[in-house]
Amino acid sequence: MTAPTGSENTVLCALVKSDLQSAAQLHSRCFADGWSSETLKKSFDIVGTLGIGACQCWEGERCEGRTGQRTLSGLAIVRAIGDQADLLTICVDPDYRGKGIGRRLLAASEEAAHRLGAAIIFLEVAENNERATCLYRQAGYIIAGRRLNYYTDPTYGATAVVMKKTLAGKDTE
Ligand SMILES: CC(C)(COP(=O)(O)OP(=O)(O)OC[C@H]1O[C@@H](n2cnc3c(N)ncnc32)[C@H](O)[C@@H]1OP(=O)(O)O)[C@@H](O)C(=O)NCCC(=O)NCCS
């Protein structure tokens, strides 16, 4: 990345192949069991899967369409199959949290899922993940169920809460 010369902006961009390494590094900073670039690549190989990155760009720089490694402060991956979508993962670099990036990534994931034909989106969140649960509730998600003994990683409580949100303009019945 070129040396910063101006003010920094966060721009949402579609994740591309050249982002895989940065995405894996970011994911590992955010989760104890972060995904490798290979795992990320495999998830993108499944039809209906889209990645959105929060790219840190400097004034005058074109972030979208740039080749090579970009600096990612956050990412979200969403998969839409038929009229249902799943938010597979969402995370923001600890240094960039609390600036509204998570909210923007979530909204962009919902828009992407909607564009792909989904009428409803689901996600799973550890019961004790207060930050993420707060983000989802504020965005209009409601609890759809609970999965006991879902997580094996000791960082998280074992129980996953399944949350769902109806996407605007779509019929979920
Ligand atoms: C969850 C996460 C993505 C939020 O990203 P973020 O960029 O910090 O979130 P935002 O700044 O957009 O904040 C959006 C909302 O999240 C909630 N939130 C953010 N920081 C919070 C905190 N410290 N405590 C409680 N809620 C918090 C609030 O509801 C906030 O809305 P508000 O600012 O109007 O109060 C981020 O904390 C993260 O990456 N966590 C680790 C990975 C993770 O747990 N991912 C979710 C797995 S299901």
Ligand as a Chemical Component Dictionary entry (heavy atoms), coordinates in Angstrom:
data_LIG
# 
_chem_comp.id                   LIG 
_chem_comp.type                 NON-POLYMER 
_chem_comp.pdbx_formal_charge   0 
_chem_comp.three_letter_code    LIG 
# 
loop_
_chem_comp_atom.comp_id 
_chem_comp_atom.atom_id 
_chem_comp_atom.alt_atom_id 
_chem_comp_atom.type_symbol 
_chem_comp_atom.charge 
_chem_comp_atom.model_Cartn_x 
_chem_comp_atom.model_Cartn_y 
_chem_comp_atom.model_Cartn_z 
_chem_comp_atom.pdbx_ordinal 
LIG C1  C1  C 0 -19.664 -7.221  16.076 1  
LIG C2  C2  C 0 -18.771 -6.272  15.257 2  
LIG C3  C3  C 0 -18.764 -6.751  13.809 3  
LIG C4  C4  C 0 -19.346 -4.838  15.335 4  
LIG O1  O1  O 0 -18.579 -4.009  14.493 5  
LIG P1  P1  P 0 -18.385 -2.438  14.787 6  
LIG O2  O2  O 0 -17.827 -1.818  13.565 7  
LIG O3  O3  O 0 -17.656 -2.241  16.041 8  
LIG O4  O4  O 0 -19.907 -2.011  15.004 9  
LIG P2  P2  P 0 -20.505 -0.547  14.777 10 
LIG O5  O5  O 0 -19.493 0.484   15.161 11 
LIG O6  O6  O 0 -21.094 -0.477  13.425 12 
LIG O7  O7  O 0 -21.640 -0.521  15.875 13 
LIG C5  C5  C 0 -22.924 -0.959  15.540 14 
LIG C6  C6  C 0 -23.657 -1.373  16.784 15 
LIG O8  O8  O 0 -22.966 -2.476  17.394 16 
LIG C7  C7  C 0 -23.168 -2.404  18.797 17 
LIG N1  N1  N 0 -21.892 -2.182  19.485 18 
LIG C8  C8  C 0 -20.743 -1.671  18.974 19 
LIG N2  N2  N 0 -19.804 -1.620  19.929 20 
LIG C9  C9  C 0 -20.369 -2.114  21.062 21 
LIG C10 C10 C 0 -19.915 -2.335  22.382 22 
LIG N3  N3  N 0 -18.674 -2.028  22.753 23 
LIG N4  N4  N 0 -20.773 -2.899  23.268 24 
LIG C11 C11 C 0 -22.047 -3.224  22.917 25 
LIG N5  N5  N 0 -22.535 -3.019  21.659 26 
LIG C12 C12 C 0 -21.720 -2.479  20.763 27 
LIG C13 C13 C 0 -24.066 -1.215  19.044 28 
LIG O9  O9  O 0 -25.391 -1.664  18.942 29 
LIG C14 C14 C 0 -23.716 -0.331  17.872 30 
LIG O10 O10 O 0 -24.686 0.623   17.578 31 
LIG P3  P3  P 0 -24.578 2.116   18.233 32 
LIG O11 O11 O 0 -23.237 2.646   17.869 33 
LIG O12 O12 O 0 -25.720 2.864   17.577 34 
LIG O13 O13 O 0 -24.775 1.923   19.694 35 
LIG C15 C15 C 0 -17.327 -6.242  15.842 36 
LIG O14 O14 O 0 -17.400 -5.953  17.219 37 
LIG C16 C16 C 0 -16.532 -7.524  15.657 38 
LIG O15 O15 O 0 -15.882 -7.725  14.638 39 
LIG N6  N6  N 0 -16.557 -8.417  16.652 40 
LIG C17 C17 C 0 -15.737 -9.640  16.589 41 
LIG C18 C18 C 0 -16.273 -10.602 15.562 42 
LIG C19 C19 C 0 -17.710 -10.991 15.857 43 
LIG O16 O16 O 0 -18.080 -11.238 16.998 44 
LIG N7  N7  N 0 -18.509 -11.062 14.779 45 
LIG C20 C20 C 0 -19.908 -11.429 14.877 46 
LIG C21 C21 C 0 -20.021 -12.902 14.916 47 
LIG S1  S1  S 0 -21.745 -13.394 14.958 48 
# 
loop_
_chem_comp_bond.comp_id 
_chem_comp_bond.atom_id_1 
_chem_comp_bond.atom_id_2 
_chem_comp_bond.value_order 
_chem_comp_bond.pdbx_ordinal 
LIG C1  C2  SING 1  
LIG C2  C3  SING 2  
LIG C2  C4  SING 3  
LIG C2  C15 SING 4  
LIG C4  O1  SING 5  
LIG O1  P1  SING 6  
LIG P1  O2  DOUB 7  
LIG P1  O3  SING 8  
LIG P1  O4  SING 9  
LIG O4  P2  SING 10 
LIG P2  O5  DOUB 11 
LIG P2  O6  SING 12 
LIG P2  O7  SING 13 
LIG O7  C5  SING 14 
LIG C5  C6  SING 15 
LIG C6  O8  SING 16 
LIG C6  C14 SING 17 
LIG O8  C7  SING 18 
LIG C7  N1  SING 19 
LIG C7  C13 SING 20 
LIG N1  C8  SING 21 
LIG N1  C12 SING 22 
LIG C8  N2  DOUB 23 
LIG N2  C9  SING 24 
LIG C9  C10 SING 25 
LIG C9  C12 DOUB 26 
LIG C10 N3  SING 27 
LIG C10 N4  DOUB 28 
LIG N4  C11 SING 29 
LIG C11 N5  DOUB 30 
LIG N5  C12 SING 31 
LIG C13 O9  SING 32 
LIG C13 C14 SING 33 
LIG C14 O10 SING 34 
LIG O10 P3  SING 35 
LIG P3  O11 DOUB 36 
LIG P3  O12 SING 37 
LIG P3  O13 SING 38 
LIG C15 O14 SING 39 
LIG C15 C16 SING 40 
LIG C16 O15 DOUB 41 
LIG C16 N6  SING 42 
LIG N6  C17 SING 43 
LIG C17 C18 SING 44 
LIG C18 C19 SING 45 
LIG C19 O16 DOUB 46 
LIG C19 N7  SING 47 
LIG N7  C20 SING 48 
LIG C20 C21 SING 49 
LIG C21 S1  SING 50 
# 
